[in-house]
Structures are given as C-alpha cells and as structure tokens.
Amino acid sequence: MHITADQYPYDASSTGLSAIIPGWAMSGGNEPFITRLKQRDAKLIAESEEILRERGGADRVMITSTHGAHPEWEGKTLSEIAERQQKDPVIAAMDLLIDGKGSISAVYFSMSEADVKYLMRKDDISVVSDGADFNYDIAFQPHPRNFSTFPRFLRLSREWNLMPLEDAVYKMTGLPAQTFGIRRRGVLKPGNAADITVFDAEKVTDQSDFVHSVQKPLGIEYVFVNGSLVLDHGERTAARPGQVILKDATPSEGK
C-alpha cells in the first residue's frame, strides 16, 4: 500500500461547535438535534463534557462565526462566553448551537506547536490547506488556513530554519503532484504546464490570524496558471485559465 500524509502549519483545527456533542445526538437531522440540545439529559451533558476535555477544554475552543446569531461572541473562547453568561461551558455551547440552529463555527487549539514543527520538517509530508475556495468579501472569519497556509509555511520554514527553500517549495508542489499522480505539473521543466508563483523568499508571509483571517498574504508578486498571468503585482487579473485536473491528465486533457 502507498501510504501518504499531509499537514497544515497551524496548532488549531476548525470545525463546527457541534463537534463537542456526541454523534448519536445528531441522528435524524438538525431538528431532532436541536430538540435533544434543549432537553439536555444527563447522558448528553456527560458525554459532551468528556469530548470537550479531550479537545483541550473550554479555554481552547474559540468561536469564529455564529452566522448572525451572536456576533458579540465571535473571537471569544467558550470559557469566556460561559463565564460572562455564568453558565457551565457545555450548557453555554448548547445554547449557542440552539440559537444558531446548529450552525456555529469554532477553532480548537488542541495541537502542540512542537508536534507541528516536527512534522513540518519531514520531506515526505505534503503541505495542505484543508480549506475551501473563499473569496475576500465573505461575511465571517473562517480558519486562517483558507488564506495563508502556504505563505505561512514559507515564513515559518524561514524563521525556524527548518529546511532549504527548494525543499519547502517541493513539499507544496512536486510532492503533492507525485502523490496524486498528476503528470506535467508540480515541477518546472520544458513540456510541463507553466503553473508558476513568483515571490520574495525573504518577505513572503501570512497576515491572517484566528480573529481576522480574511487577509491577503504579502510577498507574492506574480502567479501564472497554465502560462497565463492571473496575479500581477499582487492584484488579480481578468484571466481565468484554470481547469479541473484529473489524475494522470495532461494540461490539454484537463476537464
């Protein structure tokens, strides 16, 4: 078996606040889920408390978006919210989920920076955003990995002296292309697709944080996709040459 791994350079993950609620409570869809949160029997509370402990506790969970339900709590930790409301953290979480109709976004600072740094050094682990294709005018603040994963990896690699620049670039380009069997991409050579990012190796950096994540990185001047300029002096052009890439597809075969 061909075993691979990838990683993003953050010590926090992101998912819904409902991740601290046991899976069985969501059976049947959102409406029964909300009903169970309102009933909050002893079993549900006990299991939720245990999951919250496993994720590092209420002070390690930060609310990033309530999708309009309680914007005043965005950027606050679950422990801060619970303290201000004079509630148990699990009860505060359940009330938030009820008000948000089950949709509350959070980040979980449950990883170790030492572990993150250790894995970043590995030359057989690809860099991945685990993010989505957001634009810069969204109305909420998702995990900063959606905007800054790759410039952050380059910055940390530079500041922590983790590896030569060419190895850092390989972990973001050639290695994932090889892993997914994508031919003619990931490496710059004659005959390959001209997917090129031009950046200042000493200045490229991320600007996103967990409270203000929708930020453009610095130090990236030009981007070419399939040989067409799509980023010029840091600004998007009108070109849209991208295409969905299938495994083992050449640029002309992409669909």
Backbone as JSON, one array per atom type, in Angstrom:
{
  "sequence": "MHITADQYPYDASSTGLSAIIPGWAMSGGNEPFITRLKQRDAKLIAESEEILRERGGADRVMITSTHGAHPEWEGKTLSEIAERQQKDPVIAAMDLLIDGKGSISAVYFSMSEADVKYLMRKDDISVVSDGADFNYDIAFQPHPRNFSTFPRFLRLSREWNLMPLEDAVYKMTGLPAQTFGIRRRGVLKPGNAADITVFDAEKVTDQSDFVHSVQKPLGIEYVFVNGSLVLDHGERTAARPGQVILKDATPSEGK",
  "N": [[0.84, -1.2, 0.0], [0.44, 2.26, -0.72], [1.27, 4.67, 1.36], [0.5, 7.9, 2.42], [0.93, 11.29, 3.7], [-0.28, 14.47, 4.88], [-0.18, 17.95, 5.94], [-1.17, 20.92, 7.71], [0.28, 24.1, 8.65], [-0.52, 24.88, 11.39], [-1.54, 25.14, 14.83], [-4.1, 24.68, 15.51], [-7.3, 23.32, 14.83], [-10.28, 23.36, 12.79], [-13.78, 23.35, 12.9], [-17.29, 22.65, 13.25], [-19.0, 23.88, 16.21], [-20.58, 21.92, 17.1], [-19.04, 19.68, 17.2], [-18.31, 19.01, 19.74], [-20.41, 17.68, 20.73], [-21.86, 14.47, 21.22], [-22.03, 12.08, 18.52], [-24.38, 10.55, 18.28], [-26.4, 12.21, 19.09], [-27.07, 13.72, 16.95], [-28.52, 12.24, 15.25], [-30.98, 11.68, 12.79], [-31.18, 14.23, 11.8], [-31.18, 17.9, 11.71], [-33.33, 19.09, 13.16], [-34.24, 17.15, 15.16], [-31.79, 17.11, 16.5], [-31.55, 19.72, 17.6], [-33.73, 19.6, 19.33], [-32.86, 17.65, 21.17], [-30.71, 19.02, 22.26], [-32.06, 21.0, 23.65], [-33.44, 19.48, 25.51], [-31.38, 18.29, 26.87], [-30.36, 15.92, 28.46], [-28.87, 13.99, 31.17], [-27.0, 12.11, 30.2], [-26.28, 13.14, 27.69], [-25.09, 15.58, 28.43], [-22.94, 14.67, 30.04], [-21.38, 13.16, 28.22], [-20.75, 15.11, 26.37], [-19.22, 16.83, 27.93], [-16.99, 15.21, 28.34], [-15.98, 14.95, 25.72], [-15.31, 17.62, 25.26], [-13.27, 17.95, 27.15], [-11.37, 16.21, 26.03], [-10.71, 17.65, 23.82], [-9.21, 19.67, 24.79], [-10.41, 21.46, 26.52], [-12.57, 24.22, 27.57], [-11.29, 26.69, 27.37], [-9.72, 26.39, 25.18], [-11.2, 26.45, 22.96], [-12.39, 28.44, 20.45], [-14.87, 30.63, 19.32], [-15.62, 31.31, 16.01], [-17.5, 32.04, 14.09], [-20.89, 32.85, 14.3], [-22.74, 32.97, 12.45], [-24.5, 35.11, 12.32], [-26.13, 34.79, 14.55], [-25.06, 35.39, 17.16], [-23.05, 37.69, 17.04], [-21.55, 39.07, 18.89], [-20.12, 37.25, 20.34], [-18.19, 36.25, 18.75], [-14.81, 35.47, 18.16], [-14.31, 35.08, 20.78], [-13.42, 32.86, 23.48], [-14.85, 29.7, 24.42], [-14.84, 29.38, 27.16], [-14.69, 32.05, 28.03], [-17.15, 33.01, 27.14], [-18.91, 31.39, 28.58], [-18.26, 32.16, 31.19], [-19.04, 34.86, 31.23], [-21.74, 34.57, 30.86], [-22.37, 33.2, 33.07], [-22.59, 30.38, 33.09], [-22.26, 26.8, 32.82], [-19.64, 25.61, 30.7], [-20.38, 23.64, 28.72], [-23.17, 23.84, 28.71], [-23.39, 26.49, 27.87], [-22.36, 26.19, 25.31], [-24.28, 24.51, 24.17], [-26.52, 26.2, 24.24], [-25.67, 28.19, 22.49], [-25.55, 26.71, 20.11], [-28.25, 26.08, 19.83], [-29.38, 28.65, 19.44], [-28.07, 29.28, 17.12], [-29.16, 27.51, 15.37], [-27.89, 25.09, 15.11], [-25.65, 25.65, 13.65], [-22.68, 26.74, 14.24], [-19.47, 28.01, 14.08], [-16.14, 27.04, 14.95], [-12.76, 27.16, 16.26], [-10.26, 24.89, 17.34], [-7.82, 24.75, 19.63], [-6.02, 22.45, 19.95], [-3.69, 21.17, 19.37], [-0.13, 20.53, 19.47], [2.48, 22.87, 19.28], [5.12, 22.03, 19.11], [4.83, 19.47, 18.01], [3.71, 20.17, 15.55], [5.85, 21.59, 14.39], [7.75, 19.53, 14.29], [6.61, 17.76, 12.41], [6.51, 19.41, 10.2], [9.11, 19.45, 9.31], [9.48, 17.11, 7.93], [10.32, 15.57, 4.92], [8.66, 14.03, 3.4], [6.05, 14.65, 3.81], [3.31, 16.32, 2.65], [2.34, 19.78, 2.19], [-0.76, 21.11, 3.07], [-3.87, 22.86, 2.75], [-6.39, 22.18, 3.72], [-8.63, 23.62, 3.33], [-11.19, 25.85, 1.99], [-12.58, 27.31, -1.04], [-12.75, 30.28, -0.57], [-13.62, 33.75, -1.13], [-12.46, 37.18, -0.77], [-14.46, 38.76, 0.3], [-16.19, 37.61, 2.08], [-18.53, 37.22, 4.81], [-17.77, 36.31, 7.28], [-15.3, 34.9, 9.56], [-13.33, 32.47, 8.74], [-11.17, 29.62, 9.45], [-7.74, 30.58, 9.41], [-6.19, 29.07, 7.68], [-7.43, 28.9, 5.24], [-6.61, 31.08, 3.76], [-3.9, 31.51, 4.12], [-2.12, 29.35, 4.35], [0.13, 28.44, 2.71], [1.96, 30.69, 2.32], [2.41, 31.02, 5.05], [3.67, 28.63, 5.74], [6.05, 28.92, 4.3], [7.08, 31.2, 5.58], [7.41, 30.32, 8.3], [9.14, 28.19, 7.89], [11.36, 29.61, 7.05], [11.86, 31.32, 9.29], [12.17, 29.51, 11.4], [14.22, 28.06, 10.42], [13.93, 25.53, 9.1], [14.35, 24.02, 6.77], [15.97, 23.9, 3.5], [14.98, 26.37, 1.04], [14.2, 25.27, -1.46], [13.35, 22.73, -0.73], [11.13, 23.29, 0.85], [9.44, 24.41, -1.07], [9.13, 22.19, -2.73], [7.59, 20.49, -1.09], [5.14, 21.67, -1.35], [4.49, 21.51, -3.99], [5.86, 19.66, -6.09], [5.8, 17.26, -4.57], [2.99, 16.82, -3.72], [1.89, 16.66, -6.33], [3.12, 14.39, -7.3], [2.18, 12.52, -5.44], [-0.57, 12.44, -6.02], [-0.55, 11.58, -8.58], [-0.44, 13.37, -10.75], [0.45, 14.3, -13.8], [2.94, 16.28, -15.54], [2.82, 18.53, -13.99], [3.68, 20.48, -11.05], [6.43, 20.5, -11.14], [8.94, 22.54, -12.55], [9.76, 22.42, -15.79], [10.72, 21.93, -19.25], [7.91, 21.32, -21.34], [6.11, 20.85, -19.31], [3.11, 22.04, -17.62], [2.83, 25.55, -17.25], [2.61, 26.49, -14.38], [3.18, 28.82, -12.14], [4.49, 30.49, -9.33], [5.62, 33.56, -8.29], [7.6, 34.86, -5.85], [8.9, 36.82, -3.09], [11.42, 35.51, -1.35], [12.41, 36.3, 1.11], [10.52, 37.93, 2.16], [7.94, 36.92, 1.9], [4.95, 36.23, 3.54], [2.35, 35.4, 5.91], [-0.7, 37.05, 6.83], [-3.01, 36.55, 8.14], [-4.9, 35.86, 11.1], [-6.51, 34.13, 13.85], [-8.66, 35.64, 14.57], [-8.92, 37.66, 12.72], [-9.04, 36.53, 9.89], [-9.44, 36.81, 7.16], [-7.36, 37.86, 5.24], [-5.0, 39.08, 2.92], [-1.96, 37.52, 1.85], [1.51, 38.63, 2.04], [4.22, 39.52, -0.16], [3.96, 37.95, -2.44], [4.19, 38.26, -5.8], [3.63, 37.62, -8.54], [1.53, 35.33, -10.28], [1.22, 32.58, -12.38], [-0.99, 30.62, -14.25], [-1.32, 27.77, -16.08], [0.37, 29.06, -17.87], [-0.71, 31.6, -18.17], [-0.98, 34.92, -16.95], [-2.28, 35.47, -13.83], [-2.1, 36.79, -11.45], [-0.89, 39.91, -10.9], [1.62, 41.92, -9.82], [0.6, 41.47, -7.27], [-2.13, 41.76, -7.6], [-5.28, 40.54, -8.78], [-5.83, 39.47, -12.13], [-7.9, 39.58, -15.13], [-7.81, 37.12, -16.27], [-8.78, 33.71, -16.59], [-7.62, 30.94, -16.61], [-7.65, 28.47, -15.39], [-8.31, 24.96, -14.72], [-10.15, 21.98, -13.97], [-8.26, 19.35, -12.72], [-7.6, 16.11, -13.61], [-6.58, 12.92, -12.34], [-3.56, 11.76, -13.71], [-3.94, 13.32, -15.93], [-3.02, 15.34, -18.69], [-2.23, 18.85, -19.35], [-3.76, 19.53, -21.67], [-5.66, 17.63, -21.58], [-7.15, 18.12, -19.37], [-10.22, 18.66, -17.63]],
  "CA": [[0.0, 0.0, 0.0], [1.15, 3.53, -0.77], [0.76, 5.49, 2.47], [0.96, 9.29, 2.36], [0.43, 12.16, 4.77], [-0.15, 15.9, 4.65], [-0.26, 18.72, 7.18], [-1.14, 22.38, 7.6], [1.19, 24.62, 9.69], [-1.25, 25.55, 12.47], [-1.76, 24.3, 16.02], [-5.54, 24.65, 15.78], [-8.16, 22.8, 13.77], [-11.52, 24.12, 12.68], [-14.99, 22.62, 12.52], [-18.44, 23.21, 13.96], [-19.06, 23.72, 17.67], [-21.29, 20.65, 17.34], [-18.06, 18.6, 17.35], [-18.2, 18.6, 21.15], [-21.63, 16.93, 21.05], [-21.73, 13.11, 20.69], [-22.65, 11.88, 17.23], [-25.73, 9.98, 18.33], [-27.37, 13.28, 19.34], [-27.41, 14.34, 15.67], [-29.27, 11.28, 14.46], [-32.29, 12.12, 12.32], [-31.14, 15.55, 11.2], [-30.97, 19.08, 12.55], [-34.44, 19.37, 14.07], [-34.1, 16.32, 16.36], [-30.57, 17.53, 17.19], [-31.88, 20.89, 18.42], [-34.62, 19.14, 20.4], [-32.04, 16.97, 22.19], [-29.93, 20.05, 22.95], [-32.96, 21.68, 24.58], [-33.78, 18.53, 26.58], [-30.08, 18.14, 27.56], [-30.38, 14.93, 29.53], [-27.59, 13.8, 31.87], [-26.08, 11.37, 29.33], [-25.79, 14.07, 26.67], [-24.18, 16.54, 29.08], [-21.73, 13.97, 30.48], [-20.57, 12.8, 27.06], [-20.25, 16.37, 25.79], [-18.14, 17.29, 28.82], [-15.82, 14.37, 28.09], [-15.43, 15.34, 24.41], [-14.69, 18.93, 25.43], [-11.99, 17.72, 27.83], [-10.45, 15.61, 25.07], [-10.3, 18.7, 22.87], [-8.37, 20.64, 25.48], [-11.14, 22.29, 27.46], [-13.33, 25.35, 27.04], [-10.42, 27.82, 27.05], [-9.01, 26.08, 23.94], [-12.18, 26.48, 21.87], [-12.75, 29.82, 20.14], [-15.96, 30.77, 18.36], [-15.2, 32.16, 14.89], [-18.67, 32.59, 13.42], [-22.21, 32.4, 14.74], [-23.59, 33.15, 11.26], [-25.52, 36.11, 12.6], [-26.9, 34.54, 15.78], [-24.47, 36.12, 18.28], [-21.77, 38.22, 16.61], [-20.79, 39.57, 20.03], [-19.29, 36.18, 20.9], [-17.17, 35.82, 17.78], [-13.47, 35.81, 18.63], [-14.22, 34.76, 22.21], [-13.33, 31.43, 23.78], [-16.05, 29.15, 25.06], [-14.75, 29.66, 28.6], [-15.05, 33.46, 28.24], [-18.6, 33.14, 26.94], [-19.57, 30.73, 29.72], [-18.05, 32.97, 32.39], [-19.86, 36.07, 31.15], [-23.14, 34.18, 30.97], [-22.49, 32.46, 34.33], [-23.08, 29.05, 32.74], [-21.28, 25.76, 32.55], [-19.24, 25.72, 29.29], [-21.16, 22.77, 27.84], [-24.5, 24.45, 28.59], [-23.23, 27.68, 27.03], [-22.19, 25.71, 23.94], [-25.57, 24.02, 23.7], [-27.39, 27.36, 24.0], [-25.18, 28.81, 21.25], [-25.97, 25.87, 18.99], [-29.69, 26.23, 19.68], [-29.63, 29.96, 18.85], [-27.53, 29.26, 15.76], [-29.82, 26.43, 14.64], [-26.93, 24.01, 14.89], [-24.52, 26.08, 12.81], [-21.74, 27.63, 14.9], [-18.11, 27.62, 13.69], [-15.16, 27.21, 16.03], [-11.43, 26.59, 16.1], [-9.87, 24.11, 18.51], [-6.37, 24.81, 19.82], [-5.78, 21.17, 20.64], [-2.45, 20.57, 18.89], [1.11, 21.02, 20.07], [3.37, 23.54, 18.32], [6.31, 21.18, 18.93], [4.45, 18.41, 17.06], [3.55, 20.81, 14.24], [7.19, 21.87, 13.88], [8.39, 18.25, 13.99], [6.06, 17.22, 11.16], [6.86, 20.31, 9.11], [10.46, 19.14, 8.84], [9.51, 15.84, 7.21], [10.3, 15.84, 3.49], [7.68, 13.18, 2.71], [4.72, 15.1, 4.22], [2.91, 17.47, 1.84], [1.64, 20.9, 2.81], [-2.16, 21.14, 2.62], [-4.64, 23.88, 3.45], [-7.62, 21.63, 4.27], [-9.54, 24.75, 3.33], [-12.21, 25.98, 0.95], [-12.32, 28.36, -2.01], [-13.42, 31.52, -0.18], [-13.06, 34.99, -1.64], [-12.09, 38.1, 0.31], [-15.58, 39.57, 0.76], [-17.12, 36.83, 2.89], [-19.0, 37.97, 5.97], [-17.35, 35.68, 8.53], [-13.86, 34.68, 9.65], [-13.01, 31.05, 8.86], [-9.8, 29.29, 9.84], [-6.79, 31.28, 8.53], [-5.6, 28.16, 6.69], [-8.09, 29.13, 3.95], [-6.0, 32.2, 3.07], [-2.49, 31.76, 4.44], [-1.35, 28.14, 4.63], [1.39, 28.29, 2.01], [2.9, 31.72, 2.76], [2.78, 30.77, 6.44], [4.67, 27.55, 5.75], [7.32, 29.5, 3.85], [7.6, 32.08, 6.64], [7.87, 29.54, 9.44], [10.32, 27.45, 7.46], [12.45, 30.58, 7.05], [12.15, 31.81, 10.63], [12.63, 28.4, 12.23], [15.33, 27.41, 9.73], [13.53, 24.13, 9.06], [14.83, 23.31, 5.58], [16.26, 24.81, 2.39], [13.8, 26.89, 0.35], [13.74, 24.37, -2.51], [12.62, 21.63, -0.11], [9.82, 23.82, 1.26], [8.64, 24.53, -2.29], [8.82, 20.82, -3.19], [6.52, 19.94, -0.26], [3.89, 22.3, -1.76], [4.32, 21.42, -5.44], [6.23, 18.38, -6.69], [5.38, 16.12, -3.76], [1.57, 16.51, -3.9], [1.62, 16.24, -7.71], [3.54, 12.99, -7.38], [1.28, 11.73, -4.6], [-1.87, 12.28, -6.67], [-0.38, 11.08, -9.94], [-0.76, 14.42, -11.71], [1.59, 14.47, -14.68], [3.23, 17.57, -16.16], [2.62, 19.64, -13.04], [4.41, 20.36, -9.8], [7.86, 20.7, -11.39], [9.19, 23.43, -13.69], [10.67, 21.9, -16.81], [10.1, 22.01, -20.59], [6.83, 20.38, -21.59], [5.15, 20.86, -18.22], [2.24, 23.21, -17.52], [3.52, 26.68, -16.62], [1.99, 26.96, -13.14], [4.35, 29.45, -11.52], [4.29, 31.54, -8.34], [6.84, 34.35, -8.11], [7.51, 35.51, -4.54], [10.13, 37.25, -2.44], [11.66, 34.48, -0.34], [12.72, 36.92, 2.4], [9.4, 38.75, 2.62], [6.64, 36.25, 1.82], [4.44, 35.99, 4.89], [0.91, 35.4, 6.12], [-1.23, 38.12, 7.68], [-4.23, 36.08, 8.79], [-4.89, 35.23, 12.41], [-7.76, 33.42, 14.1], [-9.73, 36.61, 14.75], [-9.02, 38.37, 11.43], [-8.43, 35.55, 8.99], [-9.62, 37.16, 5.75], [-6.28, 38.78, 4.94], [-4.12, 38.65, 1.84], [-0.55, 37.39, 2.23], [2.45, 39.59, 1.48], [5.43, 38.98, -0.77], [3.68, 37.19, -3.66], [4.06, 39.29, -6.82], [3.04, 37.13, -9.78], [1.11, 33.93, -10.38], [0.83, 32.14, -13.71], [-1.72, 29.35, -14.31], [-1.28, 27.31, -17.47], [1.1, 30.04, -18.66], [-1.39, 32.89, -18.2], [-0.79, 35.72, -15.75], [-3.53, 35.65, -13.08], [-1.81, 37.73, -10.37], [0.1, 40.85, -11.42], [1.97, 42.83, -8.72], [-0.27, 41.2, -6.14], [-3.54, 42.01, -7.91], [-5.87, 39.61, -9.74], [-6.14, 39.91, -13.49], [-9.17, 39.04, -15.62], [-7.59, 35.79, -16.86], [-9.32, 32.56, -15.87], [-7.15, 29.79, -17.39], [-7.62, 27.25, -14.59], [-9.16, 23.84, -15.12], [-10.14, 20.84, -13.08], [-7.21, 18.43, -13.14], [-7.87, 14.72, -13.3], [-5.39, 12.09, -12.16], [-2.87, 11.35, -14.93], [-4.36, 14.16, -17.05], [-2.11, 16.39, -19.15], [-2.98, 20.11, -19.42], [-4.75, 19.55, -22.76], [-6.71, 16.66, -21.28], [-7.9, 18.51, -18.19], [-11.63, 18.99, -17.86]],
  "C": [[0.88, 1.25, 0.0], [0.55, 4.47, 0.27], [1.35, 6.9, 2.36], [0.38, 10.09, 3.52], [0.56, 13.61, 4.32], [-0.47, 16.65, 5.93], [-0.43, 20.2, 6.85], [-0.39, 22.95, 8.81], [0.5, 25.45, 10.77], [-1.42, 24.59, 13.64], [-3.23, 24.28, 16.42], [-6.27, 24.1, 14.57], [-9.43, 23.64, 13.73], [-12.66, 23.21, 12.24], [-16.16, 23.27, 13.27], [-18.33, 23.02, 15.47], [-19.77, 22.42, 18.02], [-20.34, 19.47, 17.49], [-17.89, 18.16, 18.81], [-19.44, 17.82, 21.61], [-21.5, 15.53, 20.47], [-22.56, 12.91, 19.43], [-24.07, 11.38, 17.29], [-26.8, 11.07, 18.51], [-27.82, 13.95, 18.04], [-28.22, 13.42, 14.76], [-30.64, 11.84, 14.06], [-32.32, 13.51, 11.72], [-31.1, 16.68, 12.2], [-32.09, 19.32, 13.56], [-34.4, 18.47, 15.32], [-32.86, 16.68, 17.19], [-30.87, 18.71, 18.12], [-32.79, 20.5, 19.58], [-33.83, 18.49, 21.51], [-31.19, 17.99, 22.96], [-30.8, 20.78, 23.98], [-33.31, 20.77, 25.76], [-32.59, 18.29, 27.49], [-30.12, 17.18, 28.76], [-28.96, 14.69, 30.05], [-26.56, 13.09, 30.99], [-25.46, 12.3, 28.28], [-24.78, 15.05, 27.27], [-22.87, 15.86, 29.45], [-20.81, 13.64, 29.3], [-19.99, 14.04, 26.39], [-19.1, 16.92, 26.63], [-16.86, 16.5, 28.57], [-15.17, 14.73, 26.76], [-14.72, 16.69, 24.52], [-13.35, 18.81, 26.14], [-10.96, 17.16, 26.87], [-9.93, 16.63, 24.07], [-9.53, 19.83, 23.55], [-9.08, 21.56, 26.45], [-11.71, 23.55, 26.82], [-12.44, 26.55, 26.7], [-9.6, 27.59, 25.79], [-9.94, 26.03, 22.74], [-12.6, 27.93, 21.65], [-13.83, 29.86, 19.07], [-15.51, 31.74, 17.25], [-16.39, 32.75, 14.13], [-19.94, 31.99, 13.99], [-23.23, 32.57, 13.62], [-24.79, 34.04, 11.56], [-26.26, 35.94, 13.91], [-26.38, 35.36, 16.96], [-23.1, 36.67, 17.87], [-20.91, 38.74, 17.76], [-19.86, 38.53, 20.63], [-18.2, 35.71, 19.94], [-15.8, 36.35, 18.19], [-13.26, 35.55, 20.1], [-14.09, 33.25, 22.4], [-14.63, 30.98, 24.46], [-16.01, 29.41, 26.56], [-15.1, 31.12, 28.91], [-16.55, 33.66, 28.12], [-19.34, 32.56, 28.13], [-19.45, 31.56, 30.99], [-18.94, 34.21, 32.37], [-21.34, 35.76, 31.3], [-23.43, 33.45, 32.29], [-23.15, 31.1, 34.1], [-21.93, 28.07, 32.71], [-20.92, 25.83, 31.06], [-20.05, 24.85, 28.33], [-22.57, 23.32, 27.65], [-24.44, 25.69, 27.71], [-23.09, 27.28, 25.56], [-23.52, 25.23, 23.37], [-26.52, 25.18, 23.39], [-26.98, 28.1, 22.72], [-25.65, 28.03, 20.04], [-27.48, 25.97, 18.76], [-30.0, 27.56, 18.97], [-29.15, 30.01, 17.39], [-28.11, 28.17, 14.89], [-28.84, 25.34, 14.21], [-25.69, 24.41, 14.15], [-23.7, 27.16, 13.52], [-20.33, 27.13, 14.56], [-17.13, 27.91, 14.82], [-13.8, 26.68, 15.6], [-11.03, 25.97, 17.43], [-8.35, 24.08, 18.61], [-5.92, 23.57, 20.61], [-4.52, 20.46, 20.15], [-1.24, 21.21, 19.56], [1.97, 21.68, 19.01], [4.63, 22.72, 18.07], [6.03, 20.05, 17.94], [4.33, 18.98, 15.65], [4.92, 21.05, 13.61], [7.91, 20.58, 13.49], [7.92, 17.7, 12.65], [6.4, 18.12, 9.97], [8.22, 19.98, 8.51], [10.5, 17.93, 7.91], [9.37, 16.09, 5.7], [9.34, 14.96, 2.71], [6.25, 13.5, 3.14], [4.38, 16.36, 3.44], [2.29, 18.56, 2.71], [0.24, 20.97, 2.22], [-2.9, 22.22, 3.38], [-5.82, 23.28, 4.21], [-8.7, 22.71, 4.3], [-10.54, 24.72, 2.2], [-11.88, 27.18, 0.08], [-13.11, 29.61, -1.67], [-12.81, 32.7, -0.95], [-12.87, 35.95, -0.46], [-13.25, 38.98, 0.79], [-16.61, 38.76, 1.54], [-17.41, 37.55, 4.2], [-18.62, 37.31, 7.29], [-15.87, 35.39, 8.45], [-13.57, 33.19, 9.82], [-11.58, 30.84, 9.33], [-8.82, 29.99, 8.89], [-6.1, 30.38, 7.5], [-6.2, 28.38, 5.29], [-7.4, 30.2, 3.13], [-4.47, 32.22, 3.17], [-1.61, 30.54, 4.62], [0.04, 28.17, 4.01], [2.38, 29.42, 2.31], [3.31, 31.54, 4.22], [3.84, 29.68, 6.53], [6.03, 28.09, 5.33], [7.93, 30.4, 4.93], [8.16, 31.29, 7.81], [9.11, 28.72, 9.09], [11.55, 28.36, 7.47], [12.85, 30.98, 8.46], [12.68, 30.72, 11.55], [13.79, 27.62, 11.62], [15.09, 25.9, 9.62], [14.17, 23.36, 7.92], [15.23, 24.32, 4.53], [14.97, 25.21, 1.67], [13.28, 25.9, -0.68], [12.99, 23.16, -1.94], [11.24, 22.06, 0.34], [8.9, 23.93, 0.06], [8.21, 23.16, -2.79], [7.66, 20.23, -2.41], [5.15, 20.52, -0.63], [3.56, 22.07, -3.23], [4.59, 20.01, -5.97], [5.73, 17.18, -5.91], [3.88, 15.84, -3.89], [1.22, 16.08, -5.32], [2.0, 14.77, -7.9], [2.58, 12.08, -6.61], [-0.03, 11.43, -5.32], [-1.76, 11.85, -8.13], [-0.74, 12.08, -11.0], [0.48, 14.7, -12.56], [1.7, 15.9, -15.19], [2.89, 18.76, -15.27], [3.45, 19.39, -11.79], [5.9, 20.57, -9.93], [8.01, 21.59, -12.61], [10.22, 22.81, -14.61], [9.96, 21.96, -18.16], [9.05, 20.92, -20.78], [5.79, 20.32, -20.49], [4.25, 22.1, -18.29], [2.96, 24.32, -16.77], [2.67, 27.24, -15.48], [3.11, 27.51, -12.28], [3.9, 30.52, -10.53], [5.62, 32.25, -8.12], [6.71, 35.13, -6.8], [8.89, 35.91, -4.05], [10.38, 36.32, -1.26], [11.93, 35.06, 1.05], [11.55, 37.7, 2.97], [8.06, 38.02, 2.62], [6.17, 35.88, 3.23], [2.92, 36.0, 4.89], [0.53, 36.58, 7.0], [-2.46, 37.7, 8.45], [-3.95, 35.62, 10.21], [-6.28, 34.65, 12.66], [-8.94, 34.36, 14.35], [-9.98, 37.36, 13.45], [-8.32, 37.51, 10.39], [-8.48, 35.96, 7.52], [-8.63, 38.26, 5.39], [-5.42, 38.22, 3.82], [-2.69, 38.51, 2.35], [0.29, 38.47, 1.58], [3.59, 38.85, 0.79], [5.22, 38.13, -2.0], [3.35, 38.2, -4.76], [3.3, 38.82, -8.06], [2.64, 35.67, -9.63], [0.69, 33.66, -11.82], [0.12, 30.79, -13.59], [-1.81, 28.94, -15.77], [-0.64, 28.35, -18.39], [0.47, 31.41, -18.73], [-1.22, 33.62, -16.87], [-2.13, 35.97, -15.05], [-3.36, 36.57, -11.87], [-0.65, 38.61, -10.83], [0.38, 41.91, -10.35], [0.98, 42.7, -7.56], [-1.75, 41.4, -6.39], [-4.04, 41.02, -8.96], [-6.06, 40.25, -11.1], [-7.48, 39.3, -13.9], [-9.03, 37.62, -16.17], [-8.15, 34.7, -15.97], [-8.92, 31.27, -16.61], [-7.17, 28.47, -16.62], [-8.57, 26.19, -15.11], [-9.1, 22.76, -14.06], [-9.13, 19.83, -13.61], [-7.56, 17.02, -12.68], [-6.56, 13.98, -13.12], [-4.88, 11.61, -13.51], [-3.31, 12.16, -16.15], [-3.25, 15.15, -17.41], [-2.89, 17.68, -19.24], [-4.04, 20.11, -20.52], [-5.89, 18.59, -22.5], [-7.58, 17.06, -20.1], [-9.31, 18.93, -18.53], [-12.21, 19.68, -16.65]]
}
